[in-house]
Structures are given as structure tokens and as C-alpha cells.
């Protein structure tokens, strides 16, 4: 068994030469550390011509953006790799290909995605990818249906739930989504001008109950193998392709969580673009984000229903009409979780470039206020919004 050590660039090159699977691994000569996330080292491994050929990713034993004072399990590397491997089985066109895992070193080797762009960065720059929402909906329908009770034998499903227990990473989600923003906590981070609005979240009994309900679903509804953090920063895009990466939060949970997280990040961009783009471009971008939310849900729900009609194994779950009823529950969950994503990304510690890149302080504060208000609205209205068009209409009402 390998003994854990933190990789240097030289280590990453040597490791890639052993486990990249390339025909001529000696062509790999240099590593470029490009990790800009909170948790991991990420090395692009370059050949003699300076072209990136493969990715080596290693988990650190602590939260990178905080330091050793916040330790983390290294087993998250195994969970991430195995989540991606499982998702790749069902959606290879939209999941990064993991080619090697060493759990004891907390390291994996993956395909290089240099021809792709991070979706969040493209949205912040005002660039649109018309196929992305449909492809994301296809990915989520494929992997969530295929890892659920609709598709798996009960024995296999229960074994998978046990295999993907992800205690420490789920605790991070539980705190950042459902606890911290609604109490006074040192991890919270927002402008002083927003204190009255944030204080009103803490004092809103109806909101706190709704958030508690969402947290309870997150804790108890083991419906499918989630990505667990499917935001626009963990999705790579091209004009014709999309790939999901960074699944270290993968676990069995409520399907609406992945959908709500994705929708929430599209709405963070919706709230932020008035501070990033000229007025006409911002208006067009906002319309596009709302259209993408409709496309995402319609693609997901249509494909999920098609799969349920053709491939449901359980006799009871195959009863006509049940899948449609189940999707109503997923939709309600998704809207609620979408709201918690908006609030945790604005009140809590995990801010996003869609708003943090706004140069003007007053405009940035206004966009944060909009996102918080919208998040609260969606959490409280989740059970009363029947479809995607009604959701868009409600979003447009929130100033």
C-alpha cells in the first residue's frame, strides 16, 4: 500500500508517467499546478511541446482555502473518483473520465479537458453556450435515474448507499447550506450594509422551518447517487460538449439537491450580470439564464419519465402515474434547494465570481441583496410553484 505524501510537481509527472495510460508516457515532462478550488491539488501534465495531456488530482488532508486548522478525510478522493466512475458508466459523454485511482495516496488520474472552458467563467464573461442546459439535464437524468430505486435491484441500491457514505463532506454541506447563514457564525461573510437583511433571515420563523425541512430531506432521502456540488464551476463546456467534474461531495441523497444547486448557480449569474455587463447584454444574459433553467428542468423531467417507462425494475414504482408524482416532489425539492444555494453563496463563505467580480461596491451589494431576497422567496414558495414557467414568472417578480 502506498504511503500518503503531498505531491510536488515532480511527483505528479512521475506518477502520470506510470498511470496515464498514454502510449509514450516519457513524453510527459512538466506539471503545472492549476487548482483554484478549496480542497485539492490539481496538476496539468504537459508533454515536450507544452501541451496538456492528462490531469493528476490529489486531495489534501485539510481545507485548502483555510489550512490545517480545518482537517478533512482523505477518503473523499476515493468517493470522488468512484462517484465519477459510476456516473461515467451511465453518462460517458458528460462525465470526466477517471482512468486511475490510488485511494491510499488520495490521488486520481483523469482525462485532460483543455479544450473545454469552465462554465462559470464563460457566463461571467457574458458568453452563452446554447447546448449546455440541455446537456446538463441529460447528464442529471441519466445518472440520477440509473443509480436510483427505479433502476437498481433493492439489494444493489442499499449496498451502493453504504458504499457512498460521505460523512465529513456531507457535514460541510449541512453546515454551509442549512446552518451557518441562519445563525451568527464566523464563516459568514457579507457587507455590513446587508446586516438588517441577514438578521431578518435569522428571525424569520417560517423560513427557518422551511430550511429545516430541506436539511431533513438532505439527511434522510437517499434517492440517487448525487454529484453533490454540481455548480457552474464544476461543469466544463464547449460549443458542443459538457463534462461534469469535481464530485468529492458525492453521496446518496435527494435528486432535487443536484437540480437545485445547478439552478441556483444559474440564478446567481442572473443576479450578478447587471454589475458585470452593459445593460443590453445584461438583459439578454438574464433572459438566457431563465431559458436555461426551463430547458434544464424540461430535459431532465422528460428523459426521467422516458427512462421510467422503459426501464423501471420495481413493480410498484412502475405503476402508471407514479413517476410523474415522484417528479413533482423532486421539483419542489429543487426549488427549495435552489433557494438555499443562493443564500449560502451570498451570506456564507463560498462566494462566486458571478457577484464577487463586480467592481462597483454599491452594485455588488445590490446584487447580493437581490440574490438573498430571491433565495428566501424560493425557499418559502417552493411548494406553490407548479412548473418551470411559473418559476420564471416568480423570479421576474423579485426585484
C-alpha positions in Angstrom: 0.0 0.0 0.0 1.3 3.5 -0.9 2.0 5.9 2.0 0.4 9.3 1.7 2.6 12.3 0.9 1.7 15.6 -0.6 2.7 15.7 -4.3 5.2 18.1 -5.8 5.1 18.9 -9.5 7.9 16.4 -10.0 5.9 13.7 -8.1 2.9 14.4 -10.4 4.9 14.0 -13.5 6.4 10.7 -12.4 3.0 9.5 -11.3 1.5 10.4 -14.6 4.2 8.5 -16.5 3.3 5.4 -14.5 -0.5 5.6 -14.7 -1.6 7.9 -17.6 -2.1 5.0 -20.0 -0.5 7.0 -22.8 1.3 5.1 -25.4 4.5 7.1 -24.9 4.4 8.3 -21.2 8.0 9.5 -21.3 6.8 12.4 -23.4 5.3 13.9 -20.2 7.9 16.3 -18.9 6.3 19.1 -16.8 3.5 19.7 -14.3 1.5 22.9 -13.9 -0.5 23.2 -10.7 -3.8 24.8 -11.6 -6.0 24.0 -8.6 -8.2 27.1 -7.8 -10.7 25.3 -5.6 -10.9 24.9 -1.8 -9.8 21.3 -1.3 -7.3 19.8 -3.7 -4.1 20.0 -5.7 -4.7 19.7 -9.5 -1.8 19.3 -11.9 -1.9 19.6 -15.7 0.8 17.2 -17.0 2.4 18.7 -20.1 4.3 16.9 -22.9 7.5 18.1 -24.5 5.6 20.5 -26.7 3.9 22.1 -23.7 0.5 20.5 -24.5 -1.5 19.3 -21.5 -2.2 15.6 -21.9 -3.6 14.3 -18.6 -4.7 15.6 -15.1 -3.4 14.4 -11.8 -5.6 15.4 -8.8 -4.7 14.8 -5.2 -6.8 15.5 -2.1 -5.1 17.4 0.8 -5.8 16.4 4.4 -7.4 19.8 5.1 -9.5 22.5 3.5 -7.0 24.2 1.2 -8.5 27.7 1.5 -8.5 27.6 5.3 -5.4 25.5 6.1 -4.6 22.7 8.5 -6.9 24.1 11.2 -9.8 22.5 9.2 -8.8 18.9 8.7 -10.6 16.6 6.2 -10.7 12.9 5.4 -8.5 11.7 2.5 -11.2 9.1 1.7 -13.0 11.9 -0.2 -10.6 11.2 -3.1 -11.9 7.7 -3.3 -15.5 8.8 -3.0 -15.0 11.5 -5.7 -13.3 9.1 -8.1 -15.9 6.3 -7.6 -18.7 8.8 -8.0 -17.3 10.0 -11.3 -16.6 6.4 -12.4 -20.2 5.4 -11.6 -21.6 8.4 -13.4 -19.3 7.7 -16.4 -21.0 4.3 -16.7 -24.3 6.0 -17.3 -23.3 9.3 -19.0 -19.8 9.0 -20.5 -20.4 11.9 -22.9 -21.0 14.3 -19.9 -18.7 13.0 -17.2 -14.9 13.4 -16.9 -13.1 10.1 -17.4 -11.2 8.9 -14.4 -8.6 6.4 -15.6 -6.7 5.6 -12.3 -7.3 5.9 -8.6 -4.9 5.3 -5.6 -7.0 5.7 -2.5 -4.1 5.5 -0.2 -2.4 8.4 -1.9 -5.7 10.2 -2.3 -4.8 10.7 -6.0 -6.5 10.1 -9.3 -5.6 10.5 -13.0 -8.2 11.9 -15.4 -8.6 12.9 -19.0 -7.4 16.3 -19.9 -10.2 18.8 -20.7 -8.0 21.7 -22.0 -10.4 22.2 -25.0 -13.2 22.9 -22.6 -13.9 26.1 -20.6 -15.3 26.4 -17.0 -18.9 27.3 -17.5 -18.9 29.9 -14.7 -16.1 31.8 -16.2 -17.8 31.9 -19.5 -21.0 33.1 -18.0 -19.2 35.9 -16.1 -17.6 37.0 -19.3 -21.1 37.2 -21.0 -20.6 34.1 -23.2 -23.5 31.8 -23.9 -23.5 28.1 -24.6 -26.9 27.2 -26.0 -26.5 23.4 -25.6 -25.2 23.4 -22.0 -28.5 23.4 -20.1 -29.9 20.6 -22.2 -26.8 18.5 -21.8 -26.7 19.1 -18.1 -30.3 18.0 -17.9 -29.4 14.9 -19.9 -26.5 14.1 -17.5 -28.6 14.5 -14.4 -31.4 12.4 -15.7 -29.0 9.7 -16.8 -27.1 9.4 -13.6 -29.8 10.0 -11.1 -32.3 7.6 -12.7 -29.7 4.9 -13.2 -28.5 5.0 -9.6 -32.0 5.1 -8.0 -34.6 2.5 -6.9 -36.2 2.9 -10.3 -33.3 1.2 -12.0 -31.4 -0.8 -9.3 -32.3 -4.0 -7.5 -33.1 -3.2 -3.9 -30.0 -5.2 -2.7 -27.7 -3.3 -5.0 -29.2 0.1 -4.2 -28.7 -0.5 -0.4 -25.2 -1.7 -1.0 -24.5 1.5 -3.0 -25.9 3.7 -0.3 -23.4 2.1 2.2 -20.5 2.4 -0.3 -21.0 6.1 -0.8 -21.4 7.2 2.8 -19.6 10.6 2.8 -19.8 11.8 6.4 -17.3 14.6 6.5 -18.1 16.2 3.2 -21.9 16.0 3.8 -21.3 17.7 7.2 -19.7 20.6 5.3 -22.8 20.9 3.1 -25.1 20.6 6.1 -23.3 23.5 7.8 -22.8 25.8 4.8 -26.3 25.3 3.3 -28.6 24.9 6.2 -27.0 26.1 9.4 -24.4 28.9 9.1 -26.4 31.5 7.1 -29.3 31.4 9.5 -27.2 32.0 12.7 -24.4 34.3 13.7 -21.3 32.4 12.6 -17.7 33.4 11.9 -17.7 31.7 8.5 -20.4 34.1 7.2 -19.2 36.9 5.0 -21.3 39.7 3.7 -21.1 43.5 3.5 -22.2 45.4 6.7 -24.9 47.1 4.7 -26.7 43.8 4.4 -26.8 43.1 8.1 -30.5 44.1 8.5 -31.5 41.7 5.7 -29.3 38.9 7.0 -30.6 39.4 10.5 -34.1 39.1 9.2 -33.2 35.6 7.9 -32.3 34.6 11.4 -35.5 36.0 12.8 -37.9 34.5 10.2 -39.5 31.5 11.9 -41.3 30.4 8.7 -38.1 30.4 6.7 -36.2 28.6 9.4 -38.8 25.8 9.5 -38.6 25.5 5.7 -34.8 25.3 5.8 -35.1 22.7 8.5 -37.3 20.6 6.3 -34.9 20.9 3.4 -32.0 19.8 5.7 -34.0 16.9 6.9 -34.6 15.7 3.3 -30.8 16.1 2.6 -30.1 13.9 5.7 -32.7 11.2 5.0 -33.8 10.9 1.4 -31.2 8.6 -0.2 -32.8 8.7 -3.7 -29.8 8.5 -6.0 -26.0 9.0 -6.2 -25.7 12.7 -6.4 -22.8 14.7 -7.7 -23.3 16.8 -4.6 -21.8 20.0 -5.8 -22.9 20.5 -9.4 -22.5 24.2 -9.9 -21.3 26.1 -12.9 -17.7 26.0 -11.6 -17.8 22.2 -11.7 -19.0 22.0 -15.2 -16.8 22.3 -18.3 -18.3 23.3 -21.6 -17.5 23.7 -25.3 -19.8 24.8 -28.1 -20.9 21.2 -28.5 -20.0 19.4 -25.3 -20.3 19.4 -21.5 -18.4 17.5 -18.8 -19.1 17.3 -15.0 -16.0 17.3 -12.7 -15.2 17.6 -9.0 -17.6 15.2 -7.3 -15.9 15.0 -3.9 -19.3 15.7 -2.3 -20.9 12.7 -4.0 -23.3 10.7 -1.8 -26.8 9.2 -1.9 -29.3 12.0 -1.4 -32.4 13.7 -2.7 -32.4 14.2 -6.5 -33.7 17.7 -6.1 -30.5 18.8 -4.4 -28.4 18.4 -7.6 -31.0 20.1 -9.7 -31.5 22.9 -7.2 -27.7 23.5 -6.9 -27.4 23.8 -10.7 -30.5 26.1 -10.9 -29.2 28.2 -8.1 -25.9 28.9 -9.8 -27.6 30.0 -13.0 -29.6 32.4 -10.8 -26.5 33.7 -9.1 -25.3 34.7 -12.6 -28.8 36.1 -13.3 -28.5 38.3 -10.1 -24.9 39.3 -10.9 -24.8 40.2 -14.6 -26.2 43.8 -14.1 -22.9 44.5 -12.4 -20.8 42.6 -14.9 -22.2 43.6 -18.3 -23.6 46.6 -20.2 -27.3 47.0 -19.7 -28.4 45.4 -23.0 -26.0 42.5 -22.7 -27.1 42.0 -19.1 -30.8 41.9 -20.0 -30.1 39.3 -22.7 -28.0 37.2 -20.3 -30.7 37.3 -17.8 -33.3 36.1 -20.3 -30.8 33.3 -21.3 -30.3 32.1 -17.7 -34.1 31.8 -17.2 -34.5 30.0 -20.5 -31.7 27.6 -19.4 -33.5 26.8 -16.2 -36.6 25.9 -18.2 -34.5 23.8 -20.6 -32.6 22.1 -17.7 -35.8 21.0 -15.9 -37.7 20.0 -19.1 -34.9 17.9 -20.4 -34.4 16.2 -17.0 -38.1 15.5 -16.4 -38.8 14.4 -20.0 -35.8 12.0 -20.0 -36.5 10.7 -16.5 -40.1 9.9 -17.5 -39.0 8.1 -20.6 -36.5 6.1 -18.7 -39.0 5.2 -16.0 -41.5 4.0 -18.7 -38.8 1.8 -20.3 -36.5 0.7 -17.5 -38.2 0.8 -14.1 -37.4 -2.6 -12.4 -39.6 -2.3 -9.3 -43.2 -3.4 -9.9 -44.7 -0.8 -7.5 -42.6 2.1 -8.9 -43.6 1.1 -12.4 -47.3 1.8 -11.7 -48.5 4.3 -14.3 -48.5 7.8 -12.9 -46.1 7.2 -10.0 -43.0 8.6 -11.8 -44.9 11.8 -12.6 -45.9 12.1 -8.9 -42.3 11.5 -7.8 -41.1 14.2 -10.1 -43.4 16.7 -8.5 -41.6 16.0 -5.2 -38.2 16.4 -7.0 -39.3 19.7 -8.5 -40.5 21.1 -5.1 -37.2 20.0 -3.5 -35.2 21.5 -6.4 -36.8 25.0 -5.9 -36.1 24.9 -2.1 -32.5 23.7 -2.5 -32.0 26.4 -5.2 -33.0 29.0 -2.7 -30.6 27.7 -0.1 -27.8 27.8 -2.7 -28.5 31.4 -3.4 -28.3 32.3 0.3 -25.3 30.2 1.2 -23.3 31.7 -1.7 -24.0 35.2 -0.6 -24.3 35.2 3.2 -21.9 32.3 3.8 -18.2 31.7 3.0 -18.3 30.2 -0.5 -18.8 33.3 -2.8 -18.8 33.1 -6.6 -17.3 35.2 -9.3 -20.7 36.0 -10.7 -21.1 38.5 -7.9 -17.7 38.9 -6.3 -16.1 40.1 -9.6 -18.4 43.1 -9.7 -16.1 46.1 -9.3 -18.5 48.7 -8.0 -19.2 48.2 -4.3 -22.7 49.5 -4.3 -23.7 47.5 -7.3 -22.2 44.4 -5.8 -24.1 44.9 -2.6 -27.3 45.4 -4.6 -26.7 42.2 -6.5 -26.1 40.3 -3.2 -29.3 41.7 -1.8 -31.2 40.6 -4.9 -29.8 37.0 -4.6 -30.6 36.8 -0.9 -34.1 38.1 -1.4 -34.7 35.7 -4.3 -33.3 32.8 -2.3 -35.7 33.5 0.6 -38.6 33.8 -1.8 -37.9 30.5 -3.5 -37.5 28.6 -0.2 -40.8 29.8 1.1 -42.7 29.4 -2.3 -41.3 26.0 -3.2 -44.5 24.1 -2.6 -46.6 26.6 -4.6 -44.7 26.8 -7.9 -46.1 24.2 -10.2 -43.7 24.3 -13.2 -40.7 25.9 -14.8 -42.6 28.7 -16.4 -44.3 29.6 -13.1 -40.9 29.6 -11.5 -39.5 32.1 -14.1 -42.6 34.3 -13.6 -41.9 34.3 -9.8 -38.2 35.1 -10.3 -39.1 38.1 -12.5 -41.3 39.5 -9.7 -38.4 39.7 -7.3 -36.5 42.9 -7.6 
